[in-house]
Amino acid sequence: MFHSKSLVHSLLRTCLPLLSLSLLLSACASAGSVPETPSGAAAAGESAGPPSSAEPVKLLFYVNGPTLTNTEFRTLIAEPVKKRYPHITLERIEPPSGVTIEEVFTSGPIPDLSLIINPHPLLRLKAVEDLRPWIQKHQFDESRLKPVLYDHIKEFGKNGEIVAIPFNANQAILYYNKDIFDKFGVEYPPADKQLSLEELLELGKQLTRSDNGVDYIGYDPGGPLDLSRNVALPVIDSDSGAPLLSRNPEWTRLFQFAKTAYEVPGYIGPNNQYVYGRDAFMKDRKVALRVANLANMVGPLEELRQQGTEFNWDLAPIPNFSNKLGKAREAQVHSFVISNKSEHKEEAFLAVKEILTDEVQGLLSRNARVPAVINPELEEEFGRDIPVLKDKNVRSVFIGEQQKTHRIHEYEDQVSKWVTEATKDVAVGGIDINTALRKADENIARDVERLKKNE
C-alpha cells in the first residue's frame, strides 16, 4: 500500500513535465500570432504598433520642392511617427544651397524618404521604390486618398507603378495687406467669393502708388508660369514633348494678362524688378495683393510672428480668370517617395501610412495644410493650431474646386526655365509676345531633343 506522500510525489513527477510542455506550447502559439487590426482602425488608415523587440531605425528625410519648415517637419512628420513607432527616428538632411537632387542621391548618404512635388527627377535617377507591394502587404486603403491628388500621382507610373503617396494638397490662396488698403481707402477683396483675375488686376491698379518715399505694388501676378496653374496648362505636350507656348492660344492669353499687369504705372521696380515674391509681402510689406500657396506663406508668417513681427493681413478666395470662376488652381501635390536604395523601405512605408491616418492628417489640417485624405470633418479644423491664423478668413481656402494637375511630361521641369526667360523678355526686354513665345519654343524644342539623345 502506497503512502499519500509518495503518491503526491509520483503524480508531480509525472504531470509537471506535461503541464510545462502545455504551457510552453500555449506561449509559443500566442507569441506567433498577429493580432488583427480592428476594422474601425483600418477604415481610418491606422497602423498597427511595432513589435516590442523592434530594433532602432533611423530614416533620413529629404525635402525637394515643397516649403517645409523645421517646426513643421517635427510637428507633422517626425513626432507623430515616433509616437506610433518609438523605434523609428526621422532625421532631416539639409544639403548646402546649390546642391542638386541628383547630387544628393548619388553622393550619399541617400535619403530613405523624400517629400517632393514632381517625381520625375528621382525617376530619371531610377531611385524610386514601387509602393504597390507595400500597399498590399500593409493593407493601405488607397480609397481614402483624394482622387484629385492620387490620380495625378498615378500618372507617373508608366506600367502601373505607384511611385509616391500624397502628403497634402498645397492650395493657393489670395493674401492681402489690410494696412495698404486702409492707407489708400480702398475696399478689401470679398471674403466669401472669388474675384476674377481681371477684377483683381483693376483692384491692384488702385494700390500701385508711391507714398512718403515708399513704392507700393498693388498686385504681384508672378509670371505666366504661375498663372498657367489657374488653367492646368502644360509647357510641353504630355505625350510627345512638343513645345506649346506659341501653339496654344492660352499661353498668349496668360502672357498678355501678365504684360498688362507689368505695364501698370509704377509697377516695374528698380533694376527692372517685375516679380516681387514673399519677402516683399511679409517683410518689406509693400505688396498689397499676392496669390501664393499655403505652404509658401503660412509657416514663414508664423515664424515671423514668433520673432515678434506681425502686421495686419488676411486671406481671400483664390481668384481665377472670368471663364474659370468656381475653380481654384491646380492642386499642387506634396508627396512621399521612398528610395529603392533604402535599407529600411518597410519602416519608411509604415511612417508614411501613419502620417496618412485621420489622426495625423487632422494635425496637418490644424496646422494649415489641406489633408490628402477624404474627410470633410478634418477641414473644419483647418488652421486652429496656428496662432498667426487666428481671426483670419481661413474658410476662403475651400472656396473654388481644386483642379487636377496636368499630366507632366518627364522633361517639363527641365525646360520650364524658357517660360521664365520669355516672361523677362516681355516684361522688361521690349520683345513682343509672339516673338518671345516663338523664341522660347525654339529653345524648348532644342533642349527636348538633346534630352532624348542623352537617355
C-alpha positions in Angstrom: 0.0 0.0 0.0 1.3 3.4 -1.0 1.6 6.3 1.3 -0.3 9.5 0.3 3.0 11.5 0.4 4.6 9.1 -2.0 1.6 9.3 -4.3 1.8 13.1 -4.5 5.5 13.0 -5.3 4.8 10.4 -8.0 2.0 12.5 -9.6 4.1 15.6 -9.6 7.0 13.8 -11.3 4.5 12.6 -14.0 2.3 15.6 -14.5 4.6 18.6 -14.1 6.6 17.9 -17.3 3.3 17.6 -19.3 2.0 20.8 -17.7 5.2 22.7 -18.5 5.1 21.4 -22.1 1.4 22.5 -22.4 2.2 26.0 -21.1 5.2 26.3 -23.4 3.2 25.4 -26.5 0.5 27.8 -25.5 3.0 30.6 -25.0 4.6 29.9 -28.4 1.3 29.9 -30.1 0.4 33.3 -28.5 3.8 34.8 -29.5 3.5 33.5 -33.1 0.0 35.0 -33.7 -0.5 38.6 -35.0 -3.5 40.4 -33.6 -5.9 41.6 -36.1 -6.3 45.3 -36.7 -9.8 46.5 -35.6 -12.0 47.3 -38.6 -12.5 50.8 -37.4 -8.8 51.5 -37.2 -8.3 50.1 -40.7 -11.0 52.4 -42.0 -9.2 55.3 -40.6 -5.9 54.2 -42.0 -4.4 53.5 -38.7 -1.2 51.4 -38.4 -0.5 48.5 -36.0 2.1 49.2 -33.4 5.6 47.9 -33.6 6.8 44.6 -32.1 8.2 45.2 -28.6 11.7 43.9 -29.7 11.9 46.2 -32.8 15.5 47.4 -33.4 16.0 51.2 -33.6 15.9 52.5 -37.1 16.9 56.0 -38.4 15.3 57.2 -41.6 17.0 60.1 -43.5 14.4 62.5 -44.7 14.9 65.0 -47.6 12.7 67.8 -49.0 13.0 68.9 -52.6 10.4 71.4 -53.8 7.9 71.9 -51.1 8.3 74.5 -48.3 8.5 72.7 -45.0 9.9 74.5 -42.0 11.8 72.5 -39.4 9.0 73.1 -37.0 6.5 71.6 -39.4 8.9 68.6 -40.0 9.0 67.9 -36.3 5.3 68.5 -35.6 3.7 66.9 -38.7 6.1 64.1 -39.6 8.8 63.1 -37.1 6.9 63.3 -33.8 3.7 61.5 -35.0 5.8 58.7 -36.4 7.9 58.5 -33.2 4.7 58.3 -31.2 3.4 55.4 -33.1 6.7 53.7 -33.7 9.1 54.5 -30.9 11.9 52.6 -32.7 11.7 54.8 -35.8 13.5 58.2 -35.8 13.3 60.5 -38.7 16.3 62.8 -39.3 16.1 65.6 -41.8 19.1 66.2 -44.1 19.5 69.7 -45.5 22.2 69.8 -48.2 24.0 73.2 -48.7 22.5 75.7 -51.1 23.2 74.8 -54.7 23.4 71.0 -54.2 21.2 69.4 -56.7 18.8 66.5 -56.2 21.0 64.4 -58.5 24.0 65.1 -56.2 22.0 64.2 -53.1 21.1 60.8 -54.5 24.5 60.0 -56.0 26.9 61.2 -53.3 25.2 59.8 -50.2 24.1 59.3 -47.6 21.0 58.6 -49.7 17.6 59.7 -48.2 15.2 56.9 -47.2 12.2 59.1 -47.5 11.7 62.3 -49.6 9.0 64.9 -49.8 8.7 66.1 -53.4 6.3 67.8 -55.9 7.5 66.3 -59.1 8.7 62.7 -59.0 10.4 62.9 -62.5 13.9 63.9 -61.2 14.0 60.8 -59.0 12.5 58.6 -61.7 15.3 59.7 -64.0 17.8 58.6 -61.4 16.0 55.2 -61.1 15.8 55.9 -57.3 12.1 55.3 -56.7 10.6 52.3 -55.0 7.3 50.9 -56.4 5.0 51.1 -53.5 2.4 48.5 -54.7 3.9 45.6 -52.7 4.0 47.6 -49.5 0.4 48.9 -50.1 -0.7 45.3 -50.4 1.3 43.9 -47.6 0.2 46.6 -45.1 -3.4 46.8 -46.4 -3.1 50.6 -47.1 -6.6 51.9 -48.1 -6.0 53.9 -51.2 -9.7 54.8 -51.5 -9.2 57.2 -48.6 -6.9 59.4 -50.8 -8.5 62.4 -52.7 -8.7 61.4 -56.4 -7.6 64.9 -57.5 -4.3 64.2 -55.8 -3.9 60.4 -56.2 -5.0 60.3 -59.9 -2.2 62.8 -60.7 0.4 60.6 -58.8 -0.7 57.5 -60.7 0.2 59.2 -64.0 3.9 58.9 -63.1 3.8 55.1 -63.1 4.4 54.1 -66.8 3.5 50.4 -66.0 1.0 50.9 -63.2 3.7 51.6 -60.5 2.8 53.7 -57.6 5.8 55.9 -57.2 4.5 58.2 -54.4 1.8 58.7 -51.8 0.3 62.2 -51.3 1.1 64.1 -48.1 -1.1 67.1 -48.6 -2.7 69.4 -51.2 -0.9 72.7 -51.4 -3.7 75.1 -52.1 -3.2 78.6 -53.5 -5.0 81.5 -51.8 -5.1 85.3 -52.0 -3.2 87.2 -49.3 -3.7 90.9 -48.9 -2.2 93.6 -46.7 -5.0 95.4 -44.9 -2.7 98.3 -43.9 -2.1 99.2 -47.5 -5.8 99.1 -48.3 -6.6 101.2 -45.3 -3.8 103.7 -46.1 -5.4 104.4 -49.5 -9.0 104.0 -48.6 -9.6 101.0 -50.9 -12.2 98.3 -50.1 -10.9 94.8 -49.2 -11.4 91.9 -51.6 -14.6 89.9 -50.8 -14.3 87.3 -48.1 -16.7 84.7 -49.5 -16.5 84.8 -53.3 -13.8 84.6 -55.9 -12.8 87.7 -57.8 -11.9 87.3 -61.4 -8.2 87.9 -62.2 -9.4 90.7 -64.4 -11.1 92.3 -61.4 -8.0 91.7 -59.2 -5.9 93.5 -61.8 -8.1 96.5 -61.6 -8.1 96.4 -57.8 -4.3 96.3 -57.8 -4.1 99.4 -60.0 -5.7 101.4 -57.3 -2.9 100.4 -54.9 0.2 100.7 -57.1 1.4 104.1 -56.0 4.1 106.0 -54.0 3.6 107.4 -50.6 6.3 109.0 -48.4 9.1 107.6 -50.4 7.7 104.0 -50.4 6.7 102.4 -53.8 3.7 100.2 -53.2 2.8 97.4 -55.6 -0.9 96.7 -55.8 -0.9 93.2 -57.3 2.0 91.0 -58.0 0.8 88.4 -60.6 4.0 86.4 -60.5 4.5 85.3 -64.1 2.7 83.3 -66.8 4.2 80.1 -65.4 2.3 80.8 -62.1 -0.8 81.8 -64.0 -0.7 78.6 -66.0 -1.8 76.7 -62.9 -5.1 78.5 -62.9 -5.9 76.7 -66.2 -3.9 73.5 -65.8 -1.7 74.3 -68.8 1.3 72.2 -69.8 4.5 73.8 -71.1 5.1 70.8 -73.5 2.8 68.2 -74.8 2.3 65.5 -72.2 2.9 62.7 -74.8 5.3 64.0 -77.4 7.2 66.7 -75.6 6.4 69.2 -78.3 6.6 72.8 -77.1 3.2 74.5 -76.7 3.9 78.2 -76.0 3.4 79.5 -79.5 0.9 76.8 -80.5 -1.7 77.0 -77.6 -3.6 80.4 -77.6 -4.0 80.0 -73.8 -0.3 80.8 -73.4 -0.7 84.0 -75.4 -3.6 85.0 -73.1 -1.5 84.4 -70.0 1.4 86.5 -71.3 -1.0 89.3 -72.4 -2.5 89.3 -68.9 0.9 89.4 -67.2 2.1 92.2 -69.6 -0.9 94.3 -68.7 0.0 93.9 -65.0 3.6 94.8 -65.7 2.6 97.9 -67.6 0.7 99.5 -64.7 2.4 102.8 -64.0 4.8 102.3 -61.1 4.8 98.5 -61.2 8.3 97.9 -62.6 10.8 98.5 -59.8 14.5 99.5 -59.6 16.8 97.3 -61.6 13.8 96.2 -63.8 12.2 94.2 -61.0 8.9 92.7 -62.2 8.3 89.8 -59.7 8.3 90.7 -56.0 7.6 87.5 -54.1 7.1 86.5 -50.5 9.5 88.8 -48.7 8.1 91.9 -50.4 4.7 91.0 -49.0 5.5 89.9 -45.5 8.9 91.5 -44.6 9.0 94.7 -46.7 5.2 94.9 -46.6 5.0 96.9 -49.8 2.9 94.4 -51.9 -0.9 94.7 -51.3 -2.1 91.5 -53.1 -0.3 88.3 -53.6 -1.5 84.8 -54.7 0.6 82.1 -53.2 0.4 78.5 -51.9 -0.4 77.9 -48.3 2.9 76.1 -47.6 4.8 79.0 -49.1 3.4 81.6 -46.8 1.7 80.3 -43.6 4.8 78.6 -42.0 7.0 81.6 -42.7 4.3 84.0 -41.4 4.0 82.1 -38.2 7.8 82.0 -37.7 7.8 85.8 -38.3 5.1 86.2 -35.6 7.2 84.1 -33.2 10.0 86.5 -33.8 7.8 89.4 -32.7 6.9 90.8 -36.2 3.2 91.0 -37.1 1.2 93.1 -39.5 -2.5 93.5 -40.5 -3.2 91.0 -43.3 -5.9 88.5 -44.2 -7.0 85.8 -46.7 -9.5 85.8 -49.6 -10.6 83.2 -52.0 -8.2 82.3 -54.9 -9.0 84.4 -58.0 -9.3 83.0 -61.5 -10.0 84.1 -65.0 -13.6 85.0 -65.6 -14.3 81.9 -67.6 -12.8 79.7 -64.8 -14.6 81.0 -61.8 -15.7 78.2 -59.5 -12.3 76.6 -60.0 -9.2 77.0 -57.9 -5.7 76.4 -59.2 -4.2 73.0 -59.9 -3.8 71.0 -56.7 -0.1 71.1 -56.1 0.6 67.7 -54.6 3.3 67.3 -51.9 4.1 63.6 -51.9 6.3 61.0 -50.2 8.8 58.9 -52.3 10.7 56.0 -50.8 14.2 55.4 -52.2 14.7 51.9 -53.7 18.2 52.1 -52.3 17.0 52.4 -48.8 17.7 49.6 -46.3 14.6 50.5 -44.4 11.9 50.6 -47.0 9.3 48.9 -44.8 9.8 51.3 -41.9 9.6 54.2 -44.4 6.3 52.9 -45.7 5.0 52.4 -42.1 5.9 56.0 -41.4 4.0 57.2 -44.5 1.0 55.1 -43.6 1.0 56.6 -40.1 1.1 60.1 -41.5 -1.9 59.3 -43.7 -4.1 58.3 -40.7 -7.0 60.6 -39.9 -5.3 61.5 -36.6 -2.2 62.8 -38.2 -4.0 64.3 -41.2 -6.2 66.2 -38.7 -3.0 67.5 -37.2 -1.9 68.7 -40.7 -5.3 70.5 -41.1 -5.0 72.2 -37.8 -1.5 73.3 -38.9 -2.9 74.8 -42.1 -2.2 72.1 -44.7 -5.1 70.7 -46.7 -5.3 67.0 -46.0 -4.7 64.4 -48.6 -7.5 62.1 -47.3 -11.2 62.3 -47.8 -12.7 63.5 -44.5 -14.6 66.8 -44.5 -14.5 66.9 -40.7 -10.8 67.4 -40.8 -11.1 70.5 -43.0 -13.4 72.0 -40.3 -10.3 72.2 -38.1 -8.2 74.0 -40.6 -5.6 76.3 -39.1 -6.7 76.0 -35.5 -3.2 75.3 -34.1 -1.5 78.2 -36.0 -1.6 81.4 -33.9 -0.9 83.7 -36.9 -4.2 82.4 -38.5 -6.3 83.5 -35.5 -9.2 85.6 -36.7 -8.1 85.1 -40.4 -10.6 84.1 -43.1 -9.5 80.5 -43.3 -12.7 79.3 -44.8 -11.8 81.0 -48.0 -9.2 78.3 -48.6 -12.0 75.9 -49.6 -13.8 78.3 -52.0 -13.1 77.1 -55.5 -12.7 73.5 -56.6 -9.1 72.3 -56.9 -8.2 71.1 -60.4 -6.1 68.0 -61.1 -2.6 69.0 -62.1 -2.0 68.5 -65.8 0.0 65.3 -66.8 3.6 66.4 -66.6 6.0 65.3 -69.3 9.2 63.9 -67.9 11.2 66.9 -69.4 8.9 69.7 -68.4 10.8 70.6 -65.2 14.0 70.9 -67.3 12.6 73.2 -70.0 10.2 75.4 -68.0 13.1 77.9 -67.5 12.4 79.1 -71.0 8.9 80.3 -69.9 10.6 82.4 -67.3 13.1 83.8 -69.9 10.2 84.7 -72.2 8.5 86.5 -69.3 11.6 88.6 -68.8 11.8 89.4 -72.5 8.2 90.6 -72.4 8.3 92.4 -69.0 11.5 94.4 -69.4 13.2 93.3 -72.6 11.0 95.1 -75.1 10.2 92.0 -77.0 6.6 91.4 -78.3 4.7 88.4 -77.0 4.6 86.4 -80.3 8.4 86.7 -80.8 9.1 85.8 -77.2 6.9 82.7 -77.4 8.4 81.5 -80.7 12.0 82.0 -79.3 11.0 80.1 -76.2 9.6 77.2 -78.2 12.7 77.0 -80.3 14.8 76.7 -77.1 12.5 74.2 -75.6 12.5 72.0 -78.8 16.3 72.0 -78.9 16.5 71.0 -75.2 13.9 68.3 -75.6 15.9 66.8 -78.5 19.1 67.0 -76.5 17.5 65.3 -73.5 16.1 62.5 -75.7 19.5 61.8 -77.1 21.0 61.6 -73.7 18.6 59.0 -72.5 
